[in-house]
């Protein structure tokens, strides 16, 4: 976990996009299940998970369940897959103009979203791009993650926050649950997730 701040997140407003290219069925299930935790969440999957919709984010929690691709030589060219031809480059995250004071949490449920070969701190990663826009916390991953296990971990993460835990506490609880499961006990399935805060 990075950063000293540990405060609860109000899960009243959420924009969740998932499985934009149709290749991540568990990511689609992951996003759709979030409405059970956040009834007022705006959820979009498949060809509806577009950059245009992402541009309508007004604050609260932003959740992206998709593919993350890292450019090992040029961090700004790393990107998140969105529906259609317009993927989101790390260099374009600032152009989204996220509401700086009200973006409580960004969840990048995607491979390698919190790391980069040229950087051990996450600052040059996709997660770092969102931190530079003013997001109070960003959840990213340190290596490629499993679609199914990620869906389970992420839903548990939100359920624990809905109970009143901070994101830090909720992540540890969700990871512990998978670690104790015979099917998902392999650390490669749950340990990649890391919280960042400025």
N, C-alpha and C positions, 0 to 999 in steps of 0.2 A: 504494500500500500504506500502511496506517495502523498505527502502533504499532511499538515497537522490538523486540518479542520474536520470535525466530525459532528455534523448536524443532520437532523432528519430532513427528508425530502417530502414535500407535499405532492402526492400523486393525484392531483386533480385535473391536470391538463397534460395530454400526451399526444404526440404524433409518432406513429409506428409504421415503418415501411419494411416489407419483407419479400424475399424470393422473387426479385424483379425479373430474373431471366428464366424462371421455371425449373431450375436445377437443384433447388434446396427445399424439398417438401417439408422437412422438419422446421425450417426457418419460417415457412408460411404458417404452419401450425403454431409456432412460437408466437408470432405476431398476433394471430387471431385470438390466441388464448389470453393476451394481455387485457382484452376488454372485460374479462371476468374480474380482473383486479382493479382496473381503471375504467369504469363504465362509460365515461365521457371521452375515452380515447378515440382519436381519429386513426383508423387502421386502413392500410392499403397494401395489397399484395399483387404479385404478378405484374401485368402491364400497366397497372394503376400506380405502381410505386415509382413515380417519376420525379425528376428534378424540379419540375414545376410545382408539384405538391410540396416537396421539401421546402421550397421557397415561401410557403405559406405558414411555416412554423412560427407560432406567436409566443412561445415560452413554455416553461415547465420542463417536461422530459421529452427528449428526442431519442427514438429507438430505431436503429438501422440493422436489420438482419439480412446480410448479403455477402457477396464475395469481396474480400479485400486483396488488392494486388500491390506489392511493394516494388518500387524501382530501386534496385540496390545502389545505383550510381547517382540518381537524382531524386531526393526525397519529395520534392514538389510535384513530381510526376506520378507518385503513388496514387491509387484511386480506389474508390468504392463503386461497385457496379450498381447502376440504377436502370430502370426500364428504358428501352429505346437506346438510341446512340449516345445519349448525353450522360456518360459516367461522371462521377464527382472527383475531380483531381484534388489532391491536398492543397495545391496552390489556389484552388477556387473556393475553398471552405469559407474564407473571409468574405467572399462576394455574397454569401448567403445572408450576411448581416443579421446573424442570430441576435435575439434580444439579450444584450449583455447582462443586464441586471436580473433577468428572470429566467435564464437558461440554467435550471438547477442541476440537470443531469443529462449527459449524452451517453448512450449505450451503443457501442460499435460491436455488434455481435457478428464479427467477421474475422477471417484469418489474418494474423499478423498486424492487427490494427493498432497495437500499442508499442510496436518495436520497429527498428530500422537498422540495417547493417552498419550504418555510419554513426550510430548514436545508441548509447546504453541507457539514456535517461527517458526516452519516449518523446522528447521535445520535438524531434524531427520526424515523428511518426504521424500517421493519420490522427491518432488521439491528440498529439501535440498541436496539430492544426486547429482542432476544435477548442483546445485550451486557449490558444492565442486569440480566439474570437470572444473569450470571456466566459465560457462555460465553467460553472463552479466545480463540477466533477465530470470526468470522462472515464467510462469503463472500456478498456481495450484488452487485446489479447497479445501474448508474447510469441505465439507460434500458431501453425494451422490447427484449427479446432474441428471436432466432430459435430456434424449437423444435429444428430439426435441428442447426444449428451448435452450440447449447448442449449438446446431448446428446454430441456429439463432444468438445467442449472439456472437459466435466465428467469423462467417462470417462478422458481423457488425464490430467487433473489427479490423479485417484485413482491411476492407474497409476504416475505419477511419484512420488507419495508412497510407494507400496508399494515403490519402489526405494530409498527412504531419503531422498528430498529433503524439505525443510521445505515446508509449504503455500505459503509465499512463492515458493520456488524452483520448486515444481511448477506454480504458476499461471503464472509467467513462461514456463516451458518449454511448457506447453500452449498459451498464447497465441501464442508464437513459431511453433509447429507450424501453427496455423491461418493465421497471417499469411503463412507460406510456401506455403500451398496455393492454387492458382489459383481454386478454387471458393469458398474462405472467406477470402480475403485482405482483404476490406472490413473496416476497423476496427469498423464497426457490429456485426459478427458476433462479435467476440471481446474488444473493448476495454472493454466495459461492466463486466466482472467485477472486483471490488475486494475485497481482504481487509481486515477491520477487527479490531483487538484493543484491549482497554481500555487 
